Amino acid sequence: PAALSAAGQAAKSDLAPTLPLAATSPALCGTLTAGQMKMPAGGADTGVAQETGNDAGALALGGGLVLVALAGGAYAVRRRNANAAA
């Protein structure tokens, strides 16, 4: 820790008072540089296969349910209007 002053080197850590400040705050010791490890590319390998197929069946089912709901709503409004007129 040459970049850290003597007072900074003697200061105790807030996290662990038995350690010097430099041991728990390495950013105070100088410029940080990239490590030797290469960053991984892509997503995390969790062991679960991702499904890439399309969901045309679910989309058709959802569209059918929407049409049924609209038809039911139109029927209810028509029936209410017919009862109100009578």
PDB file of N, CA, C and O in Angstrom:
ATOM      1  N   PRO A   1       0.807  -1.190   0.000  1.00  0.00           N
ATOM      2  CA  PRO A   1       0.000   0.000   0.000  1.00  0.00           C
ATOM      3  C   PRO A   1       0.853   1.258   0.000  1.00  0.00           C
ATOM      4  O   PRO A   1       0.749   2.071   0.919  1.00  0.00           O
ATOM      5  N   ALA A   2       1.675   1.430  -0.989  1.00  0.00           N
ATOM      6  CA  ALA A   2       2.555   2.588  -1.056  1.00  0.00           C
ATOM      7  C   ALA A   2       1.771   3.878  -1.302  1.00  0.00           C
ATOM      8  O   ALA A   2       2.202   4.948  -0.872  1.00  0.00           O
ATOM      9  N   ALA A   3       0.630   3.796  -1.987  1.00  0.00           N
ATOM     10  CA  ALA A   3      -0.149   4.987  -2.281  1.00  0.00           C
ATOM     11  C   ALA A   3      -0.920   5.468  -1.055  1.00  0.00           C
ATOM     12  O   ALA A   3      -1.428   6.590  -1.053  1.00  0.00           O
ATOM     13  N   LEU A   4      -1.016   4.658  -0.033  1.00  0.00           N
ATOM     14  CA  LEU A   4      -1.749   4.999   1.174  1.00  0.00           C
ATOM     15  C   LEU A   4      -0.803   5.651   2.169  1.00  0.00           C
ATOM     16  O   LEU A   4       0.304   5.163   2.393  1.00  0.00           O
ATOM     17  N   SER A   5      -1.238   6.748   2.763  1.00  0.00           N
ATOM     18  CA  SER A   5      -0.384   7.469   3.724  1.00  0.00           C
ATOM     19  C   SER A   5      -0.131   6.607   4.956  1.00  0.00           C
ATOM     20  O   SER A   5      -0.805   5.600   5.176  1.00  0.00           O
ATOM     21  N   ALA A   6       0.856   7.021   5.758  1.00  0.00           N
ATOM     22  CA  ALA A   6       1.184   6.280   6.975  1.00  0.00           C
ATOM     23  C   ALA A   6       0.002   6.279   7.940  1.00  0.00           C
ATOM     24  O   ALA A   6      -0.256   5.280   8.612  1.00  0.00           O
ATOM     25  N   ALA A   7      -0.713   7.400   8.006  1.00  0.00           N
ATOM     26  CA  ALA A   7      -1.886   7.463   8.882  1.00  0.00           C
ATOM     27  C   ALA A   7      -2.969   6.528   8.370  1.00  0.00           C
ATOM     28  O   ALA A   7      -3.655   5.876   9.158  1.00  0.00           O
ATOM     29  N   GLY A   8      -3.124   6.460   7.068  1.00  0.00           N
ATOM     30  CA  GLY A   8      -4.107   5.560   6.468  1.00  0.00           C
ATOM     31  C   GLY A   8      -3.740   4.109   6.675  1.00  0.00           C
ATOM     32  O   GLY A   8      -4.615   3.266   6.874  1.00  0.00           O
ATOM     33  N   GLN A   9      -2.443   3.807   6.629  1.00  0.00           N
ATOM     34  CA  GLN A   9      -1.991   2.434   6.846  1.00  0.00           C
ATOM     35  C   GLN A   9      -2.198   2.014   8.296  1.00  0.00           C
ATOM     36  O   GLN A   9      -2.448   0.839   8.564  1.00  0.00           O
ATOM     37  N   ALA A  10      -2.101   2.944   9.227  1.00  0.00           N
ATOM     38  CA  ALA A  10      -2.254   2.627  10.641  1.00  0.00           C
ATOM     39  C   ALA A  10      -3.716   2.601  11.077  1.00  0.00           C
ATOM     40  O   ALA A  10      -4.025   2.065  12.141  1.00  0.00           O
ATOM     41  N   ALA A  11      -4.619   3.168  10.281  1.00  0.00           N
ATOM     42  CA  ALA A  11      -6.033   3.233  10.656  1.00  0.00           C
ATOM     43  C   ALA A  11      -6.638   1.839  10.712  1.00  0.00           C
ATOM     44  O   ALA A  11      -6.284   0.963   9.923  1.00  0.00           O
ATOM     45  N   LYS A  12      -7.554   1.646  11.653  1.00  0.00           N
ATOM     46  CA  LYS A  12      -8.225   0.361  11.805  1.00  0.00           C
ATOM     47  C   LYS A  12      -9.486   0.327  10.945  1.00  0.00           C
ATOM     48  O   LYS A  12     -10.102   1.361  10.689  1.00  0.00           O
ATOM     49  N   SER A  13      -9.856  -0.848  10.512  1.00  0.00           N
ATOM     50  CA  SER A  13     -11.030  -1.045   9.665  1.00  0.00           C
ATOM     51  C   SER A  13     -12.322  -0.850  10.455  1.00  0.00           C
ATOM     52  O   SER A  13     -12.405  -1.199  11.632  1.00  0.00           O
ATOM     53  N   ASP A  14     -13.319  -0.289   9.791  1.00  0.00           N
ATOM     54  CA  ASP A  14     -14.643  -0.174  10.399  1.00  0.00           C
ATOM     55  C   ASP A  14     -15.334  -1.535  10.441  1.00  0.00           C
ATOM     56  O   ASP A  14     -16.143  -1.799  11.330  1.00  0.00           O
ATOM     57  N   LEU A  15     -15.011  -2.398   9.475  1.00  0.00           N
ATOM     58  CA  LEU A  15     -15.655  -3.705   9.383  1.00  0.00           C
ATOM     59  C   LEU A  15     -15.088  -4.707  10.387  1.00  0.00           C
ATOM     60  O   LEU A  15     -15.832  -5.438  11.040  1.00  0.00           O
ATOM     61  N   ALA A  16     -13.776  -4.728  10.498  1.00  0.00           N
ATOM     62  CA  ALA A  16     -13.104  -5.654  11.408  1.00  0.00           C
ATOM     63  C   ALA A  16     -11.972  -4.883  12.087  1.00  0.00           C
ATOM     64  O   ALA A  16     -10.889  -4.764  11.513  1.00  0.00           O
ATOM     65  N   PRO A  17     -12.192  -4.360  13.288  1.00  0.00           N
ATOM     66  CA  PRO A  17     -11.208  -3.512  13.958  1.00  0.00           C
ATOM     67  C   PRO A  17      -9.846  -4.179  14.190  1.00  0.00           C
ATOM     68  O   PRO A  17      -8.863  -3.487  14.453  1.00  0.00           O
ATOM     69  N   THR A  18      -9.776  -5.485  14.100  1.00  0.00           N
ATOM     70  CA  THR A  18      -8.477  -6.160  14.265  1.00  0.00           C
ATOM     71  C   THR A  18      -7.631  -6.071  13.003  1.00  0.00           C
ATOM     72  O   THR A  18      -6.442  -6.386  13.040  1.00  0.00           O
ATOM     73  N   LEU A  19      -8.217  -5.649  11.890  1.00  0.00           N
ATOM     74  CA  LEU A  19      -7.494  -5.534  10.622  1.00  0.00           C
ATOM     75  C   LEU A  19      -7.225  -4.074  10.295  1.00  0.00           C
ATOM     76  O   LEU A  19      -7.945  -3.185  10.747  1.00  0.00           O
ATOM     77  N   PRO A  20      -6.173  -3.831   9.501  1.00  0.00           N
ATOM     78  CA  PRO A  20      -5.938  -2.450   9.053  1.00  0.00           C
ATOM     79  C   PRO A  20      -6.992  -2.050   8.017  1.00  0.00           C
ATOM     80  O   PRO A  20      -7.583  -2.910   7.365  1.00  0.00           O
ATOM     81  N   LEU A  21      -7.221  -0.757   7.871  1.00  0.00           N
ATOM     82  CA  LEU A  21      -8.212  -0.241   6.933  1.00  0.00           C
ATOM     83  C   LEU A  21      -7.927  -0.706   5.506  1.00  0.00           C
ATOM     84  O   LEU A  21      -8.857  -0.975   4.745  1.00  0.00           O
ATOM     85  N   ALA A  22      -6.668  -0.802   5.143  1.00  0.00           N
ATOM     86  CA  ALA A  22      -6.282  -1.202   3.789  1.00  0.00           C
ATOM     87  C   ALA A  22      -6.712  -2.631   3.475  1.00  0.00           C
ATOM     88  O   ALA A  22      -6.912  -2.961   2.306  1.00  0.00           O
ATOM     89  N   ALA A  23      -6.860  -3.488   4.486  1.00  0.00           N
ATOM     90  CA  ALA A  23      -7.240  -4.873   4.243  1.00  0.00           C
ATOM     91  C   ALA A  23      -8.706  -4.992   3.840  1.00  0.00           C
ATOM     92  O   ALA A  23      -9.061  -5.902   3.091  1.00  0.00           O
ATOM     93  N   THR A  24      -9.559  -4.100   4.318  1.00  0.00           N
ATOM     94  CA  THR A  24     -10.980  -4.186   4.004  1.00  0.00           C
ATOM     95  C   THR A  24     -11.453  -3.093   3.046  1.00  0.00           C
ATOM     96  O   THR A  24     -12.622  -3.082   2.662  1.00  0.00           O
ATOM     97  N   SER A  25     -10.580  -2.187   2.658  1.00  0.00           N
ATOM     98  CA  SER A  25     -10.912  -1.128   1.702  1.00  0.00           C
ATOM     99  C   SER A  25      -9.802  -1.009   0.670  1.00  0.00           C
ATOM    100  O   SER A  25      -9.081  -0.011   0.664  1.00  0.00           O
ATOM    101  N   PRO A  26      -9.645  -1.999  -0.203  1.00  0.00           N
ATOM    102  CA  PRO A  26      -8.534  -1.963  -1.156  1.00  0.00           C
ATOM    103  C   PRO A  26      -8.600  -0.797  -2.136  1.00  0.00           C
ATOM    104  O   PRO A  26      -7.569  -0.413  -2.688  1.00  0.00           O
ATOM    105  N   ALA A  27      -9.772  -0.226  -2.370  1.00  0.00           N
ATOM    106  CA  ALA A  27      -9.874   0.896  -3.304  1.00  0.00           C
ATOM    107  C   ALA A  27      -9.154   2.126  -2.760  1.00  0.00           C
ATOM    108  O   ALA A  27      -8.782   3.012  -3.529  1.00  0.00           O
ATOM    109  N   LEU A  28      -8.954   2.191  -1.454  1.00  0.00           N
ATOM    110  CA  LEU A  28      -8.252   3.328  -0.867  1.00  0.00           C
ATOM    111  C   LEU A  28      -6.741   3.238  -1.081  1.00  0.00           C
ATOM    112  O   LEU A  28      -6.021   4.210  -0.854  1.00  0.00           O
ATOM    113  N   CYS A  29      -6.265   2.083  -1.515  1.00  0.00           N
ATOM    114  CA  CYS A  29      -4.825   1.863  -1.663  1.00  0.00           C
ATOM    115  C   CYS A  29      -4.276   2.333  -3.000  1.00  0.00           C
ATOM    116  O   CYS A  29      -3.058   2.366  -3.177  1.00  0.00           O
ATOM    117  N   GLY A  30      -5.117   2.690  -3.926  1.00  0.00           N
ATOM    118  CA  GLY A  30      -4.619   3.133  -5.227  1.00  0.00           C
ATOM    119  C   GLY A  30      -5.573   2.732  -6.334  1.00  0.00           C
ATOM    120  O   GLY A  30      -6.712   2.338  -6.083  1.00  0.00           O
ATOM    121  N   THR A  31      -5.094   2.837  -7.551  1.00  0.00           N
ATOM    122  CA  THR A  31      -5.906   2.552  -8.724  1.00  0.00           C
ATOM    123  C   THR A  31      -6.147   1.062  -8.866  1.00  0.00           C
ATOM    124  O   THR A  31      -5.217   0.263  -8.754  1.00  0.00           O
ATOM    125  N   LEU A  32      -7.383   0.691  -9.109  1.00  0.00           N
ATOM    126  CA  LEU A  32      -7.704  -0.711  -9.358  1.00  0.00           C
ATOM    127  C   LEU A  32      -7.508  -1.009 -10.830  1.00  0.00           C
ATOM    128  O   LEU A  32      -7.845  -0.186 -11.683  1.00  0.00           O
ATOM    129  N   THR A  33      -6.973  -2.166 -11.133  1.00  0.00           N
ATOM    130  CA  THR A  33      -6.776  -2.580 -12.522  1.00  0.00           C
ATOM    131  C   THR A  33      -7.529  -3.871 -12.774  1.00  0.00           C
ATOM    132  O   THR A  33      -7.914  -4.577 -11.842  1.00  0.00           O
ATOM    133  N   ALA A  34      -7.731  -4.165 -14.037  1.00  0.00           N
ATOM    134  CA  ALA A  34      -8.445  -5.389 -14.409  1.00  0.00           C
ATOM    135  C   ALA A  34      -7.656  -6.603 -13.957  1.00  0.00           C
ATOM    136  O   ALA A  34      -6.425  -6.609 -13.985  1.00  0.00           O
ATOM    137  N   GLY A  35      -8.377  -7.623 -13.544  1.00  0.00           N
ATOM    138  CA  GLY A  35      -7.730  -8.853 -13.088  1.00  0.00           C
ATOM    139  C   GLY A  35      -7.314  -9.726 -14.247  1.00  0.00           C
ATOM    140  O   GLY A  35      -7.440  -9.340 -15.409  1.00  0.00           O
ATOM    141  N   GLN A  36      -6.819 -10.898 -13.925  1.00  0.00           N
ATOM    142  CA  GLN A  36      -6.360 -11.839 -14.943  1.00  0.00           C
ATOM    143  C   GLN A  36      -7.495 -12.695 -15.480  1.00  0.00           C
ATOM    144  O   GLN A  36      -7.345 -13.342 -16.517  1.00  0.00           O
ATOM    145  N   MET A  37      -8.629 -12.709 -14.787  1.00  0.00           N
ATOM    146  CA  MET A  37      -9.752 -13.531 -15.232  1.00  0.00           C
ATOM    147  C   MET A  37     -10.460 -12.895 -16.411  1.00  0.00           C
ATOM    148  O   MET A  37     -10.600 -11.674 -16.480  1.00  0.00           O
ATOM    149  N   LYS A  38     -10.905 -13.727 -17.334  1.00  0.00           N
ATOM    150  CA  LYS A  38     -11.721 -13.239 -18.439  1.00  0.00           C
ATOM    151  C   LYS A  38     -13.176 -13.257 -18.005  1.00  0.00           C
ATOM    152  O   LYS A  38     -13.620 -14.175 -17.315  1.00  0.00           O
ATOM    153  N   MET A  39     -13.900 -12.249 -18.411  1.00  0.00           N
ATOM    154  CA  MET A  39     -15.322 -12.195 -18.091  1.00  0.00           C
ATOM    155  C   MET A  39     -16.056 -13.254 -18.909  1.00  0.00           C
ATOM    156  O   MET A  39     -15.765 -13.431 -20.092  1.00  0.00           O
ATOM    157  N   PRO A  40     -16.995 -13.953 -18.301  1.00  0.00           N
ATOM    158  CA  PRO A  40     -17.751 -14.955 -19.054  1.00  0.00           C
ATOM    159  C   PRO A  40     -18.672 -14.291 -20.070  1.00  0.00           C
ATOM    160  O   PRO A  40     -19.138 -13.171 -19.864  1.00  0.00           O
ATOM    161  N   ALA A  41     -18.922 -14.982 -21.148  1.00  0.00           N
ATOM    162  CA  ALA A  41     -19.804 -14.463 -22.197  1.00  0.00           C
ATOM    163  C   ALA A  41     -21.114 -15.228 -22.168  1.00  0.00           C
ATOM    164  O   ALA A  41     -21.124 -16.421 -21.862  1.00  0.00           O
ATOM    165  N   GLY A  42     -22.208 -14.571 -22.479  1.00  0.00           N
ATOM    166  CA  GLY A  42     -23.503 -15.235 -22.543  1.00  0.00           C
ATOM    167  C   GLY A  42     -24.181 -15.290 -21.196  1.00  0.00           C
ATOM    168  O   GLY A  42     -23.720 -14.695 -20.222  1.00  0.00           O
ATOM    169  N   GLY A  43     -25.284 -16.014 -21.154  1.00  0.00           N
ATOM    170  CA  GLY A  43     -26.075 -16.140 -19.937  1.00  0.00           C
ATOM    171  C   GLY A  43     -25.507 -17.190 -18.994  1.00  0.00           C
ATOM    172  O   GLY A  43     -24.579 -17.922 -19.339  1.00  0.00           O
ATOM    173  N   ALA A  44     -26.074 -17.247 -17.817  1.00  0.00           N
ATOM    174  CA  ALA A  44     -25.633 -18.213 -16.818  1.00  0.00           C
ATOM    175  C   ALA A  44     -26.074 -19.613 -17.219  1.00  0.00           C
ATOM    176  O   ALA A  44     -27.192 -19.804 -17.698  1.00  0.00           O
ATOM    177  N   ASP A  45     -25.203 -20.582 -17.025  1.00  0.00           N
ATOM    178  CA  ASP A  45     -25.526 -21.968 -17.327  1.00  0.00           C
ATOM    179  C   ASP A  45     -26.155 -22.576 -16.083  1.00  0.00           C
ATOM    180  O   ASP A  45     -25.454 -22.985 -15.158  1.00  0.00           O
ATOM    181  N   THR A  46     -27.495 -22.633 -16.068  1.00  0.00           N
ATOM    182  CA  THR A  46     -28.204 -23.129 -14.896  1.00  0.00           C
ATOM    183  C   THR A  46     -28.572 -24.598 -15.022  1.00  0.00           C
ATOM    184  O   THR A  46     -29.072 -25.195 -14.069  1.00  0.00           O
ATOM    185  N   GLY A  47     -28.329 -25.188 -16.187  1.00  0.00           N
ATOM    186  CA  GLY A  47     -28.669 -26.584 -16.394  1.00  0.00           C
ATOM    187  C   GLY A  47     -30.103 -26.786 -16.848  1.00  0.00           C
ATOM    188  O   GLY A  47     -30.528 -27.925 -17.039  1.00  0.00           O
ATOM    189  N   VAL A  48     -30.858 -25.713 -17.026  1.00  0.00           N
ATOM    190  CA  VAL A  48     -32.244 -25.799 -17.472  1.00  0.00           C
ATOM    191  C   VAL A  48     -32.291 -25.389 -18.934  1.00  0.00           C
ATOM    192  O   VAL A  48     -31.828 -24.308 -19.296  1.00  0.00           O
ATOM    193  N   ALA A  49     -32.846 -26.246 -19.767  1.00  0.00           N
ATOM    194  CA  ALA A  49     -32.930 -25.939 -21.195  1.00  0.00           C
ATOM    195  C   ALA A  49     -34.024 -24.911 -21.429  1.00  0.00           C
ATOM    196  O   ALA A  49     -35.118 -25.014 -20.875  1.00  0.00           O
ATOM    197  N   GLN A  50     -33.720 -23.926 -22.249  1.00  0.00           N
ATOM    198  CA  GLN A  50     -34.693 -22.887 -22.555  1.00  0.00           C
ATOM    199  C   GLN A  50     -35.504 -23.306 -23.767  1.00  0.00           C
ATOM    200  O   GLN A  50     -34.951 -23.713 -24.789  1.00  0.00           O
ATOM    201  N   GLU A  51     -36.826 -23.203 -23.643  1.00  0.00           N
ATOM    202  CA  GLU A  51     -37.701 -23.565 -24.742  1.00  0.00           C
ATOM    203  C   GLU A  51     -37.733 -22.429 -25.750  1.00  0.00           C
ATOM    204  O   GLU A  51     -37.986 -21.278 -25.395  1.00  0.00           O
ATOM    205  N   THR A  52     -37.474 -22.761 -27.011  1.00  0.00           N
ATOM    206  CA  THR A  52     -37.408 -21.719 -28.032  1.00  0.00           C
ATOM    207  C   THR A  52     -38.539 -21.821 -29.043  1.00  0.00           C
ATOM    208  O   THR A  52     -38.552 -21.070 -30.018  1.00  0.00           O
ATOM    209  N   GLY A  53     -39.500 -22.738 -28.837  1.00  0.00           N
ATOM    210  CA  GLY A  53     -40.604 -22.899 -29.780  1.00  0.00           C
ATOM    211  C   GLY A  53     -41.581 -21.746 -29.701  1.00  0.00           C
ATOM    212  O   GLY A  53     -41.534 -20.934 -28.776  1.00  0.00           O
ATOM    213  N   ASN A  54     -42.477 -21.683 -30.693  1.00  0.00           N
ATOM    214  CA  ASN A  54     -43.484 -20.623 -30.664  1.00  0.00           C
ATOM    215  C   ASN A  54     -44.693 -21.083 -29.853  1.00  0.00           C
ATOM    216  O   ASN A  54     -44.869 -22.277 -29.611  1.00  0.00           O
ATOM    217  N   ASP A  55     -45.504 -20.152 -29.446  1.00  0.00           N
ATOM    218  CA  ASP A  55     -46.661 -20.451 -28.618  1.00  0.00           C
ATOM    219  C   ASP A  55     -47.947 -20.184 -29.404  1.00  0.00           C
ATOM    220  O   ASP A  55     -48.843 -19.496 -28.917  1.00  0.00           O
ATOM    221  N   ALA A  56     -48.035 -20.721 -30.600  1.00  0.00           N
ATOM    222  CA  ALA A  56     -49.201 -20.477 -31.445  1.00  0.00           C
ATOM    223  C   ALA A  56     -50.457 -21.071 -30.822  1.00  0.00           C
ATOM    224  O   ALA A  56     -51.529 -20.474 -30.922  1.00  0.00           O
ATOM    225  N   GLY A  57     -50.352 -22.231 -30.184  1.00  0.00           N
ATOM    226  CA  GLY A  57     -51.510 -22.862 -29.555  1.00  0.00           C
ATOM    227  C   GLY A  57     -52.051 -22.016 -28.414  1.00  0.00           C
ATOM    228  O   GLY A  57     -53.262 -21.825 -28.306  1.00  0.00           O
ATOM    229  N   ALA A  58     -51.176 -21.512 -27.572  1.00  0.00           N
ATOM    230  CA  ALA A  58     -51.603 -20.676 -26.448  1.00  0.00           C
ATOM    231  C   ALA A  58     -52.197 -19.373 -26.956  1.00  0.00           C
ATOM    232  O   ALA A  58     -53.166 -18.872 -26.386  1.00  0.00           O
ATOM    233  N   LEU A  59     -51.633 -18.820 -28.015  1.00  0.00           N
ATOM    234  CA  LEU A  59     -52.155 -17.580 -28.592  1.00  0.00           C
ATOM    235  C   LEU A  59     -53.545 -17.801 -29.178  1.00  0.00           C
ATOM    236  O   LEU A  59     -54.424 -16.953 -29.019  1.00  0.00           O
ATOM    237  N   ALA A  60     -53.754 -18.928 -29.854  1.00  0.00           N
ATOM    238  CA  ALA A  60     -55.067 -19.244 -30.416  1.00  0.00           C
ATOM    239  C   ALA A  60     -56.092 -19.447 -29.308  1.00  0.00           C
ATOM    240  O   ALA A  60     -57.228 -18.989 -29.432  1.00  0.00           O
ATOM    241  N   LEU A  61     -55.712 -20.125 -28.230  1.00  0.00           N
ATOM    242  CA  LEU A  61     -56.611 -20.339 -27.105  1.00  0.00           C
ATOM    243  C   LEU A  61     -56.987 -19.012 -26.448  1.00  0.00           C
ATOM    244  O   LEU A  61     -58.151 -18.780 -26.124  1.00  0.00           O
ATOM    245  N   GLY A  62     -56.006 -18.155 -26.257  1.00  0.00           N
ATOM    246  CA  GLY A  62     -56.274 -16.840 -25.674  1.00  0.00           C
ATOM    247  C   GLY A  62     -57.202 -16.015 -26.542  1.00  0.00           C
ATOM    248  O   GLY A  62     -58.121 -15.372 -26.035  1.00  0.00           O
ATOM    249  N   GLY A  63     -56.970 -16.028 -27.851  1.00  0.00           N
ATOM    250  CA  GLY A  63     -57.834 -15.299 -28.778  1.00  0.00           C
ATOM    251  C   GLY A  63     -59.257 -15.843 -28.766  1.00  0.00           C
ATOM    252  O   GLY A  63     -60.217 -15.077 -28.832  1.00  0.00           O
ATOM    253  N   GLY A  64     -59.395 -17.164 -28.681  1.00  0.00           N
ATOM    254  CA  GLY A  64     -60.721 -17.781 -28.612  1.00  0.00           C
ATOM    255  C   GLY A  64     -61.453 -17.386 -27.342  1.00  0.00           C
ATOM    256  O   GLY A  64     -62.654 -17.122 -27.374  1.00  0.00           O
ATOM    257  N   LEU A  65     -60.738 -17.344 -26.221  1.00  0.00           N
ATOM    258  CA  LEU A  65     -61.359 -16.949 -24.954  1.00  0.00           C
ATOM    259  C   LEU A  65     -61.814 -15.492 -24.994  1.00  0.00           C
ATOM    260  O   LEU A  65     -62.860 -15.152 -24.440  1.00  0.00           O
ATOM    261  N   VAL A  66     -61.043 -14.643 -25.638  1.00  0.00           N
ATOM    262  CA  VAL A  66     -61.435 -13.235 -25.778  1.00  0.00           C
ATOM    263  C   VAL A  66     -62.711 -13.127 -26.608  1.00  0.00           C
ATOM    264  O   VAL A  66     -63.608 -12.359 -26.260  1.00  0.00           O
ATOM    265  N   LEU A  67     -62.803 -13.879 -27.692  1.00  0.00           N
ATOM    266  CA  LEU A  67     -64.006 -13.844 -28.528  1.00  0.00           C
ATOM    267  C   LEU A  67     -65.229 -14.346 -27.772  1.00  0.00           C
ATOM    268  O   LEU A  67     -66.314 -13.780 -27.908  1.00  0.00           O
ATOM    269  N   VAL A  68     -65.066 -15.401 -26.978  1.00  0.00           N
ATOM    270  CA  VAL A  68     -66.175 -15.927 -26.182  1.00  0.00           C
ATOM    271  C   VAL A  68     -66.625 -14.878 -25.163  1.00  0.00           C
ATOM    272  O   VAL A  68     -67.824 -14.686 -24.962  1.00  0.00           O
ATOM    273  N   ALA A  69     -65.686 -14.210 -24.530  1.00  0.00           N
ATOM    274  CA  ALA A  69     -66.029 -13.179 -23.543  1.00  0.00           C
ATOM    275  C   ALA A  69     -66.772 -12.022 -24.201  1.00  0.00           C
ATOM    276  O   ALA A  69     -67.744 -11.510 -23.645  1.00  0.00           O
ATOM    277  N   LEU A  70     -66.319 -11.608 -25.380  1.00  0.00           N
ATOM    278  CA  LEU A  70     -67.006 -10.528 -26.097  1.00  0.00           C
ATOM    279  C   LEU A  70     -68.425 -10.933 -26.491  1.00  0.00           C
ATOM    280  O   LEU A  70     -69.361 -10.143 -26.364  1.00  0.00           O
ATOM    281  N   ALA A  71     -68.577 -12.159 -26.966  1.00  0.00           N
ATOM    282  CA  ALA A  71     -69.904 -12.634 -27.358  1.00  0.00           C
ATOM    283  C   ALA A  71     -70.823 -12.713 -26.144  1.00  0.00           C
ATOM    284  O   ALA A  71     -71.993 -12.339 -26.226  1.00  0.00           O
ATOM    285  N   GLY A  72     -70.300 -13.199 -25.020  1.00  0.00           N
ATOM    286  CA  GLY A  72     -71.094 -13.275 -23.787  1.00  0.00           C
ATOM    287  C   GLY A  72     -71.494 -11.899 -23.300  1.00  0.00           C
ATOM    288  O   GLY A  72     -72.625 -11.708 -22.852  1.00  0.00           O
ATOM    289  N   GLY A  73     -70.591 -10.938 -23.379  1.00  0.00           N
ATOM    290  CA  GLY A  73     -70.898  -9.573 -22.972  1.00  0.00           C
ATOM    291  C   GLY A  73     -71.952  -8.950 -23.865  1.00  0.00           C
ATOM    292  O   GLY A  73     -72.856  -8.272 -23.376  1.00  0.00           O
ATOM    293  N   ALA A  74     -71.848  -9.170 -25.168  1.00  0.00           N
ATOM    294  CA  ALA A  74     -72.838  -8.627 -26.108  1.00  0.00           C
ATOM    295  C   ALA A  74     -74.206  -9.249 -25.854  1.00  0.00           C
ATOM    296  O   ALA A  74     -75.219  -8.554 -25.927  1.00  0.00           O
ATOM    297  N   TYR A  75     -74.251 -10.532 -25.560  1.00  0.00           N
ATOM    298  CA  TYR A  75     -75.513 -11.207 -25.264  1.00  0.00           C
ATOM    299  C   TYR A  75     -76.150 -10.633 -23.999  1.00  0.00           C
ATOM    300  O   TYR A  75     -77.355 -10.387 -23.960  1.00  0.00           O
ATOM    301  N   ALA A  76     -75.327 -10.421 -22.960  1.00  0.00           N
ATOM    302  CA  ALA A  76     -75.852  -9.890 -21.693  1.00  0.00           C
ATOM    303  C   ALA A  76     -76.405  -8.483 -21.888  1.00  0.00           C
ATOM    304  O   ALA A  76     -77.459  -8.166 -21.336  1.00  0.00           O
ATOM    305  N   VAL A  77     -75.732  -7.632 -22.654  1.00  0.00           N
ATOM    306  CA  VAL A  77     -76.207  -6.276 -22.898  1.00  0.00           C
ATOM    307  C   VAL A  77     -77.497  -6.300 -23.708  1.00  0.00           C
ATOM    308  O   VAL A  77     -78.428  -5.543 -23.431  1.00  0.00           O
ATOM    309  N   ARG A  78     -77.546  -7.164 -24.699  1.00  0.00           N
ATOM    310  CA  ARG A  78     -78.746  -7.255 -25.534  1.00  0.00           C
ATOM    311  C   ARG A  78     -79.933  -7.738 -24.719  1.00  0.00           C
ATOM    312  O   ARG A  78     -81.046  -7.237 -24.878  1.00  0.00           O
ATOM    313  N   ARG A  79     -79.699  -8.708 -23.851  1.00  0.00           N
ATOM    314  CA  ARG A  79     -80.775  -9.266 -23.031  1.00  0.00           C
ATOM    315  C   ARG A  79     -81.275  -8.221 -22.024  1.00  0.00           C
ATOM    316  O   ARG A  79     -82.478  -8.106 -21.790  1.00  0.00           O
ATOM    317  N   ARG A  80     -80.363  -7.475 -21.443  1.00  0.00           N
ATOM    318  CA  ARG A  80     -80.740  -6.433 -20.471  1.00  0.00           C
ATOM    319  C   ARG A  80     -81.558  -5.345 -21.164  1.00  0.00           C
ATOM    320  O   ARG A  80     -82.560  -4.870 -20.630  1.00  0.00           O
ATOM    321  N   ASN A  81     -81.116  -4.962 -22.355  1.00  0.00           N
ATOM    322  CA  ASN A  81     -81.863  -3.934 -23.111  1.00  0.00           C
ATOM    323  C   ASN A  81     -83.266  -4.442 -23.497  1.00  0.00           C
ATOM    324  O   ASN A  81     -84.223  -3.667 -23.481  1.00  0.00           O
ATOM    325  N   ALA A  82     -83.392  -5.704 -23.834  1.00  0.00           N
ATOM    326  CA  ALA A  82     -84.692  -6.292 -24.204  1.00  0.00           C
ATOM    327  C   ALA A  82     -85.604  -6.324 -22.988  1.00  0.00           C
ATOM    328  O   ALA A  82     -86.798  -6.057 -23.119  1.00  0.00           O
ATOM    329  N   ASN A  83     -85.083  -6.641 -21.814  1.00  0.00           N
ATOM    330  CA  ASN A  83     -85.880  -6.675 -20.578  1.00  0.00           C
ATOM    331  C   ASN A  83     -86.273  -5.261 -20.154  1.00  0.00           C
ATOM    332  O   ASN A  83     -87.366  -5.074 -19.620  1.00  0.00           O
ATOM    333  N   ALA A  84     -85.436  -4.281 -20.370  1.00  0.00           N
ATOM    334  CA  ALA A  84     -85.735  -2.913 -19.989  1.00  0.00           C
ATOM    335  C   ALA A  84     -86.833  -2.324 -20.872  1.00  0.00           C
ATOM    336  O   ALA A  84     -87.612  -1.493 -20.407  1.00  0.00           O
ATOM    337  N   ALA A  85     -86.907  -2.736 -22.130  1.00  0.00           N
ATOM    338  CA  ALA A  85     -87.904  -2.219 -23.059  1.00  0.00           C
ATOM    339  C   ALA A  85     -89.271  -2.837 -22.792  1.00  0.00           C
ATOM    340  O   ALA A  85     -90.292  -2.228 -23.114  1.00  0.00           O
ATOM    341  N   ALA A  86     -89.311  -4.028 -22.213  1.00  0.00           N
ATOM    342  CA  ALA A  86     -90.597  -4.730 -22.006  1.00  0.00           C
ATOM    343  C   ALA A  86     -91.342  -4.281 -20.795  1.00  0.00           C
ATOM    344  O   ALA A  86     -92.427  -4.790 -20.514  1.00  0.00           O
TER     345      ALA A  86
END
